[in-house]
Amino acid sequence: MSIPIDLPPGFRFHPTDEELIIHYLKKKLSSSTNPIISIIADINLYKFNPWELPDKALFGESEWYFFSPRDRKYPNGVRPNRAAASGYWKATGTDKPILSSNGSLCIAVKKALVFYRGRPSKGTKTNWMMYEYRLLNESHHSLRLGGSMRLDDWVLCRVRRKSNILTQTKATQESRKRSSSSSSDPAECSEEKDITETIKYFRGYELAPQEDKVVDEQGHIDCQGGFLEQNSLSDVNSDSQTHKVSSIEKCT
């Protein structure tokens, strides 16, 4: 549950990416005292699990906004430390540029991240995700005095939880696709395969010349060097392959 604040009736917070950068993140970094930015809470997001964050937000129902610092993973590097409480945030894809309204200037970038429980490389993916917004101007990076691990003073984070209904819908669609691809009855397929194999076995004798036909003393017919019993051909499925069986029995 979000921390209650005094907001006007009907208030909805649905800013665009550009508005988040210009009216919130830039003013936060410039130490502006504009009261409108106070509706976004200041926390160290990476000290908490994502399911703990809604209670620390100033408002929000399906999405929660925060200003958070970022620390370095290594003292002399620029890689951020993504470890967070019982897991870690894993980036998906590359940074996406945020352009000004006229499309001529890149004012910031945003990165999509997904939360995993456990340790890296062995973590379990959750349905918590966030977008992390940061400016490109290096002057906004924290002064690194005395070996400080701080990478950015502030980034803006938009956290949300994927809908379970959406996840279940995708799973149902995948299940239907698998069912449709294997809709044939196995018993029918097996029967058709048996008939096909039988026809293939006798196919070599369908066009045997009349003069090559030889009947031995036991009543076997020799067609092109192979003996067949005339009685054995009656077992072939006459309903589906009548014309082929007839030609085989005649051995012509």
Rosetta blueprint (number, residue, H / E / L):
1 M L
2 S L
3 I L
4 P L
5 I L
6 D L
7 L L
8 P L
9 P L
10 G L
11 F L
12 R L
13 F L
14 H L
15 P L
16 T L
17 D H
18 E H
19 E H
20 L H
21 I H
22 I H
23 H H
24 Y H
25 L H
26 K H
27 K H
28 K H
29 L H
30 S L
31 S L
32 S L
33 T L
34 N L
35 P H
36 I H
37 I H
38 S H
39 I H
40 I L
41 A E
42 D E
43 I L
44 N L
45 L H
46 Y H
47 K H
48 F L
49 N L
50 P H
51 W H
52 E H
53 L L
54 P H
55 D H
56 K H
57 A L
58 L L
59 F L
60 G L
61 E L
62 S L
63 E E
64 W E
65 Y E
66 F E
67 F E
68 S E
69 P E
70 R E
71 D E
72 R E
73 K L
74 Y L
75 P L
76 N L
77 G L
78 V L
79 R L
80 P E
81 N L
82 R L
83 A E
84 A E
85 A L
86 S L
87 G E
88 Y E
89 W E
90 K E
91 A E
92 T E
93 G E
94 T E
95 D E
96 K E
97 P E
98 I E
99 L E
100 S L
101 S L
102 N L
103 G L
104 S L
105 L L
106 C E
107 I E
108 A E
109 V E
110 K E
111 K E
112 A E
113 L E
114 V E
115 F E
116 Y E
117 R E
118 G L
119 R L
120 P L
121 S L
122 K L
123 G L
124 T E
125 K E
126 T E
127 N E
128 W E
129 M E
130 M E
131 Y E
132 E E
133 Y E
134 R E
135 L E
136 L L
137 N L
138 E H
139 S H
140 H H
141 H E
142 S L
143 L L
144 R L
145 L L
146 G L
147 G L
148 S L
149 M L
150 R E
151 L E
152 D E
153 D E
154 W E
155 V E
156 L E
157 C E
158 R E
159 V E
160 R E
161 R E
162 K L
163 S L
164 N H
165 I H
166 L H
167 T H
168 Q H
169 T H
170 K H
171 A H
172 T H
173 Q H
174 E H
175 S H
176 R H
177 K H
178 R H
179 S H
180 S H
181 S H
182 S L
183 S L
184 S L
185 D L
186 P H
187 A H
188 E H
189 C H
190 S H
191 E H
192 E H
193 K H
194 D H
195 I H
196 T H
197 E H
198 T H
199 I H
200 K H
201 Y H
202 F H
203 R H
204 G H
205 Y H
206 E L
207 L L
208 A L
209 P L
210 Q H
211 E H
212 D H
213 K L
214 V E
215 V E
216 D L
217 E L
218 Q L
219 G L
220 H E
221 I E
222 D E
223 C E
224 Q L
225 G L
226 G E
227 F E
228 L E
229 E E
230 Q H
231 N H
232 S H
233 L H
234 S H
235 D H
236 V L
237 N L
238 S H
239 D H
240 S H
241 Q H
242 T H
243 H H
244 K H
245 V H
246 S H
247 S H
248 I H
249 E H
250 K H
251 C L
252 T L
